[in-house]
Amino acid sequence: MIPARWFLVCLLLVPSLVSAASPQDEFWQSLQRLCGQAFAGRMTEGTAASDAAFQGQRMVMHVRQCGENEIRIPFHVGENRSRTWVITRTPTGLRLKHDHRHEDGSEDAVTQYGGDTQDAGTAEAQEFHADDFTAQLIPAARTNIWTMRVDGGKIFTYALRRDAENRRFAVEFDLTQPIPAPPAPWGHEGK
């Protein structure tokens, strides 16, 4: 028979051994569940003149690579395979970077911009605030906030907002209808 005092000690230790998943962990798992799948999307908001180039283009996201601490999601627009969203775990949260490549695989002059989460977010959505590297690379983007959202496993949204300029951009992908995986993004064909 276990002495009563040991029983009480065990009861006190159990909560510290069983920790609930954080909202960021839950969000990460929702992306991991999509690994290997591709989905068609459409632009739902675009306030800059340059966003017109996205209208009428076939858009595909492909959750192509999923590691313990990094998820890579190429975002293809028409025949352009230059963009990959890279989400990584950091000691303080999650980070989003935009890996932009030329058709020959070389890095674009404007690449690796993005930001970090500033709070736990929710299991459905994470906000990434522009980091110092982004502010120096693209001064106009210093106040950017990118959002990634997975709504009920049905819709994935990638969005950008820059409040001071009322800048908005958003693309939604239908997660209920996987499509065949597209070719590798530029610069990653053999990987």
Secondary structure, DSSP 8 states (H G I E B T S, - for coil): ---HHHHHHHHHHHHHHS----HHHHHHHHHHTTTT-EEEEEEEEE-SGGGGGGTT--EEEE--EE-SSEEEEEEEETTEEEEEEEEEEETTEEEEEEEEB-TTS-B-SS-SEEEE-SS---SSEEEEEE-HHHHHH-GGGTT-EEEEEEETTTEEEEEEEEGGGTEEEEEEEEEEEEE------TT-TT-
